[in-house]
């Protein structure tokens, strides 16, 4: 993760993620490729 510039705890403060939730979010993002593009926020 470090090579992608991600840091532990860089998500929402005080939020715990379980692996099922993470995989569901990845699945949703795969259905909408525009969500994965950088710079559109």
Secondary structure in CASP SS format (residue, H / E / C, confidence):
PFRMAT SS
TARGET T0000
AUTHOR 0000-0000-0000
METHOD secondary structure of the structure
MODEL  1
X C 1.00
X H 1.00
X H 1.00
X H 1.00
X C 1.00
X C 1.00
X C 1.00
X C 1.00
X C 1.00
X C 1.00
X C 1.00
X C 1.00
X C 1.00
X C 1.00
X C 1.00
X C 1.00
X C 1.00
X C 1.00
X H 1.00
X H 1.00
X H 1.00
X H 1.00
X H 1.00
X H 1.00
X H 1.00
X H 1.00
X H 1.00
X H 1.00
X H 1.00
X H 1.00
X H 1.00
X C 1.00
X H 1.00
X H 1.00
X H 1.00
X H 1.00
X C 1.00
X C 1.00
X C 1.00
X C 1.00
X C 1.00
END
